[in-house]
Amino acid sequence: MTLRRHMDELMKGQPEEVSRVLPIPELVESFLRAQDIREVSKLAYKVGLERFTSWLNAEGIPQPDREAVLRFKKSLIESGLAANTANSYLTAVKRFFAYLEGMRKYPNVAKDVKGIQQPRIHLRESLTIGQVKDLLAQIDISSLRGKRDFAMMNLMVRTGIRTCEVIRANVEDVRKQAGETLLWIQGKGRDSKDAFVILTEKSLNPIFAYTRARGQVVAGDPLFASISDRNKGGRLTTRTIRGIVKAGLRRINIESDKLTAHSLRHSFATLTLRAGAPLIQVRDALRHSSVQTTEIYARNIERLEQGAERFIDF
C-alpha cells in the first residue's frame, strides 16, 4: 500500500481539519507534550527527533515513508555513533510514528523497524592492573590538584562509576549505612540519587585526604571541585575529566583512541570479573539494566583466555 493510500485509509471518516499532514516540528511538539515520562527521557526523545527532522530536511523528504526511516537508520549506523546512542534516536522515531498513528494523524511508517545491533565487544579498551597502578602512581599527590585527581581516578576504577556520576556527586553523598560507607549517585538517565557504590578503605582514604586538604566544605558542594580561576569550587566538566585521564595515560606512554575516561569503568568490570566476582554482583555495581550487557565483558575475558587458537600446537 502506498503512503497516500495508507493516509486515506487512516483518515477515513475523520474531520477534514485533521486529515492534512501537519509539519513535522509541530507533530514533534504534540508528541512530547503527550508523553508521561521523566523530563530527561523527554529530552532524549527531543534530541533524537531533532536529528531525524534535520536529516529529513537535508534529504528533502516532506512526507517520510518506511524507506525513509530505513535510510535514516542506515545514516545513523554510518555516522559512527555508539550503538546505544543511535538506538535511542531510532527509538524516538519509532515511538513518534506509533503515537501519530494512534492519534490518526499519520501512518506508522516505522512499525517493525528493527533496532541497531549492539557490538559484540566493547569499543573502549580496559587497563591491566599494572597500567592502573602506573596511572595512579604518576600523580603527584603533594598538591591539591594531585590529591583530587588521584582520589577521583582511583574512585572511578574501584567502583566503575561514570564520568557524569562523578560530576553530580556532592560531599554529603558520602555517608554510612548499615556499617558501610557508601557514595550515593545519580545514575545515567536518573532524576535522583537512588543508587550507590560501596567505598572500600582504598576508595575512601584518598577522598578523605583530598577533602581535608581542600578545607571547609558544606552540603551541596561538589565532591570533586574545580581549581581553575574561572570556576574555582565549581563542578568539573566532562571535558575536564576526560582531559585529566588522557593526560595521565600519556604520562605513562599510553596513547590510544580506545582508552579514555570511560575505560576506567570498563577496567572495573574486567578486573572484578577476572578476580572472580560473580556476574550478577558486577551487574549490580555497574547498574546495568540487563545482565546481557555485563555478559559482554565476561565473553571477552573467556574469548581471550580460552581461545580455540591456543589448541593448535605444531
PLY file of the C-alpha trace (Angstrom):
ply
format ascii 1.0
element vertex 314
property float x
property float y
property float z
element edge 313
property int vertex1
property int vertex2
end_header
0.00 0.00 0.00
1.39 3.43 -0.93
1.78 6.15 1.69
-1.01 8.17 0.08
-3.45 5.24 0.17
-2.40 4.43 3.74
-3.12 8.02 4.71
-6.53 7.89 3.04
-7.41 4.69 4.92
-6.14 6.06 8.19
-8.06 9.31 7.91
-11.30 7.79 6.63
-14.21 9.27 8.50
-12.08 11.87 10.27
-12.89 15.61 10.26
-11.24 17.45 7.39
-9.03 19.55 9.69
-7.11 16.51 10.97
-6.76 14.79 7.60
-3.99 17.10 6.44
-0.35 16.26 7.11
0.96 18.57 9.80
4.53 19.91 9.73
6.97 17.56 11.47
8.11 20.11 14.13
4.50 20.70 15.17
3.90 16.96 15.36
7.01 16.53 17.50
5.82 19.14 19.99
2.42 17.42 20.20
4.14 14.05 20.76
6.42 15.36 23.52
3.54 17.03 25.37
1.63 13.75 25.38
4.43 11.68 26.95
4.02 10.74 30.61
7.72 10.14 31.21
10.62 11.75 33.07
11.91 15.05 31.73
15.29 13.50 30.99
13.56 10.89 28.79
11.58 13.61 27.02
14.83 15.41 26.32
16.30 12.22 24.83
13.27 11.87 22.53
13.56 15.53 21.54
17.23 15.19 20.63
16.55 12.08 18.56
13.62 13.66 16.73
15.57 16.84 16.07
18.23 14.73 14.39
15.54 12.95 12.37
13.96 16.26 11.35
17.33 17.68 10.29
18.01 14.56 8.25
14.60 14.80 6.53
15.25 18.45 5.65
18.71 17.67 4.31
17.29 14.83 2.19
14.32 16.91 1.01
11.71 14.47 2.35
8.44 16.26 3.31
6.39 13.09 3.99
8.58 10.20 5.21
7.65 6.62 4.37
9.13 3.33 5.59
12.00 3.56 3.11
12.93 6.96 4.54
13.01 5.55 8.09
15.27 2.71 6.94
17.55 5.20 5.19
17.69 7.27 8.38
18.63 4.14 10.31
21.40 3.47 7.80
22.67 7.04 8.21
22.89 6.53 11.98
24.93 3.36 11.51
27.27 5.06 9.05
27.68 8.15 11.25
29.92 6.29 13.70
27.63 6.94 16.69
27.74 4.47 19.55
25.07 1.79 19.08
23.27 2.87 22.27
23.05 6.48 21.10
21.92 5.54 17.60
19.29 3.20 19.03
17.97 5.95 21.32
17.42 8.16 18.25
15.74 5.32 16.38
13.51 4.52 19.37
12.35 8.14 19.46
11.39 7.94 15.77
9.54 4.63 16.23
7.53 5.88 19.22
6.81 9.14 17.44
5.17 7.41 14.47
3.33 4.94 16.72
1.87 7.95 18.55
0.88 9.66 15.29
-0.95 6.58 14.03
-2.72 6.22 17.39
-3.87 9.85 17.04
-4.88 9.16 13.40
-2.57 11.87 12.14
-0.04 9.84 10.15
0.61 6.17 9.40
3.17 4.30 11.49
5.85 4.05 8.82
8.42 2.90 11.43
6.45 -0.15 12.57
8.63 -3.27 12.98
11.83 -1.42 12.03
14.49 -3.30 13.96
16.94 -1.68 16.32
20.63 -1.35 15.50
22.64 -4.39 16.52
24.86 -3.86 19.53
28.56 -4.61 19.07
29.64 -7.97 20.50
32.73 -6.37 22.02
33.21 -3.06 23.80
34.66 -0.30 21.68
36.67 1.03 24.62
39.58 -0.97 25.98
40.36 -1.81 29.59
43.53 -1.23 31.55
45.51 -4.01 33.16
46.21 -3.95 36.90
49.77 -2.87 36.11
48.56 0.01 33.96
46.10 1.13 36.64
48.88 1.15 39.22
51.15 3.13 36.87
48.34 5.59 36.09
47.76 6.33 39.78
51.46 6.29 40.70
52.33 9.05 38.23
50.09 11.55 40.05
51.88 14.00 42.35
49.67 13.88 45.44
51.61 16.62 47.25
49.34 19.25 45.64
45.59 19.82 45.99
45.16 19.11 42.27
47.06 15.87 42.61
45.06 14.75 45.65
41.84 15.45 43.75
42.90 13.70 40.56
44.19 10.65 42.46
41.04 10.36 44.59
38.79 10.77 41.54
40.51 8.32 39.18
41.05 5.83 41.99
37.32 6.02 42.78
36.33 5.54 39.13
38.43 2.42 38.65
37.50 0.89 42.04
33.73 1.44 41.71
33.05 1.75 37.97
31.10 5.00 38.27
30.56 7.05 35.15
32.02 10.48 34.42
28.57 12.10 34.72
28.12 10.47 38.13
31.45 11.88 39.31
30.34 15.34 38.23
26.97 15.11 40.01
28.38 13.80 43.32
28.22 16.12 46.35
30.26 15.95 49.56
27.20 14.88 51.57
26.60 11.92 49.26
29.36 10.03 51.09
27.70 8.57 54.17
27.49 5.47 56.35
24.67 2.98 56.20
24.48 -0.40 57.94
28.13 -0.12 58.87
29.28 0.51 55.29
30.44 3.76 53.73
28.51 4.42 50.53
28.56 7.02 47.80
25.02 7.76 46.65
24.93 8.62 42.98
22.58 9.99 40.35
22.96 7.48 37.57
22.65 7.89 33.84
19.10 8.85 32.89
18.03 9.16 36.54
16.31 12.13 38.22
17.54 11.45 41.76
20.39 9.86 43.71
18.75 6.48 44.12
21.76 4.18 43.65
25.04 3.71 45.48
28.51 2.25 45.23
30.42 0.79 48.19
33.54 2.67 49.25
36.29 0.39 50.49
39.14 1.78 52.57
41.25 2.10 49.44
38.48 4.11 47.75
37.65 6.22 50.76
41.04 7.20 52.22
42.16 9.23 49.17
38.82 11.08 49.22
39.34 11.97 52.88
42.90 13.13 52.15
41.59 15.36 49.36
38.70 16.86 51.35
40.98 17.59 54.33
43.42 19.44 52.06
40.53 21.28 50.42
39.36 22.87 53.66
35.83 23.67 54.75
33.07 22.29 52.57
29.30 22.45 53.01
26.36 20.37 51.80
25.76 20.98 48.12
29.44 21.42 47.31
30.71 19.08 44.58
32.70 16.11 45.83
35.41 16.91 43.28
35.75 20.62 42.66
37.40 22.75 40.01
40.51 24.69 41.00
40.61 26.90 37.92
40.34 30.66 38.37
37.16 30.86 36.28
35.31 28.08 38.11
37.02 27.69 41.47
34.99 25.45 43.75
32.52 24.65 40.96
31.76 21.34 39.33
34.14 19.68 36.95
33.03 19.19 33.38
33.08 16.03 31.28
35.74 17.62 29.12
37.94 18.35 32.15
37.74 14.79 33.49
38.48 13.35 30.07
41.50 15.64 29.82
42.78 14.62 33.26
42.60 10.92 32.43
44.09 11.36 28.94
46.99 13.41 30.33
47.66 10.71 32.92
47.67 7.99 30.27
50.08 9.95 28.11
52.46 10.31 31.06
52.72 6.53 31.27
53.21 6.31 27.49
49.71 5.09 26.63
48.21 6.87 23.63
45.10 5.23 22.20
41.74 6.49 20.99
40.18 3.43 22.64
41.48 4.30 26.10
39.50 7.15 27.65
38.00 8.20 30.98
35.19 5.71 30.31
37.83 2.98 30.09
38.16 3.20 33.88
34.59 1.85 34.13
35.44 -0.93 31.67
38.56 -1.67 33.70
36.47 -2.07 36.86
34.20 -4.59 35.11
37.06 -6.58 33.58
39.26 -6.64 36.69
36.45 -7.62 39.07
35.28 -10.45 36.80
38.83 -11.72 36.38
39.24 -11.64 40.16
36.23 -13.97 40.48
33.37 -11.58 41.26
30.00 -13.15 40.29
28.46 -11.72 37.14
25.29 -10.57 38.96
27.32 -8.65 41.56
29.27 -6.88 38.82
25.98 -6.13 37.01
24.59 -4.58 40.21
27.71 -2.49 40.80
27.64 -1.17 37.22
23.86 -0.73 37.41
23.29 -2.31 34.00
19.59 -2.68 33.22
20.28 -6.09 31.68
22.79 -8.74 32.71
23.41 -9.28 28.98
25.34 -6.01 28.88
27.61 -7.23 31.67
28.00 -10.58 29.94
29.86 -8.85 27.11
32.78 -8.36 29.50
32.67 -11.98 30.60
32.59 -13.22 26.99
35.55 -11.01 26.10
37.57 -12.43 29.00
36.63 -16.02 28.15
37.45 -15.49 24.48
40.92 -14.14 25.33
41.75 -16.71 27.97
40.25 -19.81 26.36
40.59 -19.12 22.66
40.44 -22.18 20.41
43.53 -20.87 18.61
45.63 -21.96 21.60
44.87 -25.63 20.86
46.90 -25.52 17.65
50.38 -26.80 18.54
52.59 -27.98 15.69
0 1
1 2
2 3
3 4
4 5
5 6
6 7
7 8
8 9
9 10
10 11
11 12
12 13
13 14
14 15
15 16
16 17
17 18
18 19
19 20
20 21
21 22
22 23
23 24
24 25
25 26
26 27
27 28
28 29
29 30
30 31
31 32
32 33
33 34
34 35
35 36
36 37
37 38
38 39
39 40
40 41
41 42
42 43
43 44
44 45
45 46
46 47
47 48
48 49
49 50
50 51
51 52
52 53
53 54
54 55
55 56
56 57
57 58
58 59
59 60
60 61
61 62
62 63
63 64
64 65
65 66
66 67
67 68
68 69
69 70
70 71
71 72
72 73
73 74
74 75
75 76
76 77
77 78
78 79
79 80
80 81
81 82
82 83
83 84
84 85
85 86
86 87
87 88
88 89
89 90
90 91
91 92
92 93
93 94
94 95
95 96
96 97
97 98
98 99
99 100
100 101
101 102
102 103
103 104
104 105
105 106
106 107
107 108
108 109
109 110
110 111
111 112
112 113
113 114
114 115
115 116
116 117
117 118
118 119
119 120
120 121
121 122
122 123
123 124
124 125
125 126
126 127
127 128
128 129
129 130
130 131
131 132
132 133
133 134
134 135
135 136
136 137
137 138
138 139
139 140
140 141
141 142
142 143
143 144
144 145
145 146
146 147
147 148
148 149
149 150
150 151
151 152
152 153
153 154
154 155
155 156
156 157
157 158
158 159
159 160
160 161
161 162
162 163
163 164
164 165
165 166
166 167
167 168
168 169
169 170
170 171
171 172
172 173
173 174
174 175
175 176
176 177
177 178
178 179
179 180
180 181
181 182
182 183
183 184
184 185
185 186
186 187
187 188
188 189
189 190
190 191
191 192
192 193
193 194
194 195
195 196
196 197
197 198
198 199
199 200
200 201
201 202
202 203
203 204
204 205
205 206
206 207
207 208
208 209
209 210
210 211
211 212
212 213
213 214
214 215
215 216
216 217
217 218
218 219
219 220
220 221
221 222
222 223
223 224
224 225
225 226
226 227
227 228
228 229
229 230
230 231
231 232
232 233
233 234
234 235
235 236
236 237
237 238
238 239
239 240
240 241
241 242
242 243
243 244
244 245
245 246
246 247
247 248
248 249
249 250
250 251
251 252
252 253
253 254
254 255
255 256
256 257
257 258
258 259
259 260
260 261
261 262
262 263
263 264
264 265
265 266
266 267
267 268
268 269
269 270
270 271
271 272
272 273
273 274
274 275
275 276
276 277
277 278
278 279
279 280
280 281
281 282
282 283
283 284
284 285
285 286
286 287
287 288
288 289
289 290
290 291
291 292
292 293
293 294
294 295
295 296
296 297
297 298
298 299
299 300
300 301
301 302
302 303
303 304
304 305
305 306
306 307
307 308
308 309
309 310
310 311
311 312
312 313
